[in-house]
Amino acid sequence: MKKILLATTALVATAGFAAAEVKVSGSAEMGIVDGDHLLTAGFHTDTSVTFTLSGEADNGLTFGSKIQLEEAAGGIATTIEDDFAVFIAYGGATLTMGDTDGAFDWAMKEVGIGGSIADDHTTHAGFNFNSGLDGTFDGQIARFDYSFDAFSFAISAEIDDTDTFDPVWGIGFKYSGELAGLDLGVGLGYQSVDLGAGIDIEVVGISVDTTFDNGLQAIVNYSETDVAGTTVDHWGLGVGYSMNALTLSANYGEFSGPGFSNSGFGIAANYDLGGGLEVQFGYGSSDADIPLASFGLGGGRFGAVAGDNDSYSFGLAMSF
């Protein structure tokens, strides 16, 4: 991998673009997974390669792109363009287009801490990935964000290519600084779309996170989604503790609306072996009254089913 990177850098320099840079990174997973969504316990493998391209123009404009290729979908080897985005920036201003977060997701902090090879701790029926209305159309999002001191804000749009519906509009604000000796982060986000026929969807949310000197971390978020006059509330809480190579975490979340409540919790344990190798365990438990997919919301692995469901995974995560 290092030889490939050096060769790539040399090619770029030879072409006369000394300010341009190409980086290659990757990840891999191996282990065992099981849960109510599977017939039996099975092996899990996953690999991905990320290309990060960056450059700088003579006038100080920086620009670049990120492409992630992932191999293994549902245990079947394949090649998928999983993530891509293109950006241009100057000073504190950045314009990003492609498979990127809308302003709501950009601003909000998820309550998941740590990792697991099958993301079991963050795929229960009560977990909210804060994607808001991203993906309502083709997933091609344009977001402009600007940062100054401890504050930053963003606006975003996702356009319906068929010109049938109005775009999804979003706005977000973030603060990151110190308060009473604590590292504090605050996020506010809003998105809306008018799908016609009286179907207006709005989502608004706030998240707060802090890190303590003793290794403790806490995250809380709340959001409210209004779908054609029906309101679905969500709140989530995540706590984590890190000491040397060990990280332990737990999170809980709950969606509630007219006549239903979908909830779940997740736990994760990570041990860093050094050099990019980490042992990971994850567990998630779900209790869902109704499939949240009917509201166009998340709900993780069990978002499209009702009832009690559990899943776990154990294995090794590698980063290169």
Secondary structure, DSSP 8 states (H G I E B T S, - for coil): -HHHHHHHHHHHHHTT-TT-EEEEEEEEEEEEEEETTSSS-EEEEEEEEEEEEEEE-TTS-EEEEEEEEEE-BTTB---EEEEEEEEEEETTEEEEEES---HHHHH---S--S--TT-GGG-STT-----TTTTSSSS-EEEEEEEETTEEEEEEEE--TTSSS--EEEEEEEEEEEETTEEEEEEEEEEEEE-STT-EEEEEEEEEEEE-TTSEEEEEEEEEEEETTEEEEEEEEEEEEEETTEEEEEEEEEEEETTEEEEEEEEEEEEEEETTEEEEEEEEEEEESS-GGGGT---GGGTT--EEEEEEEEEEEEE-
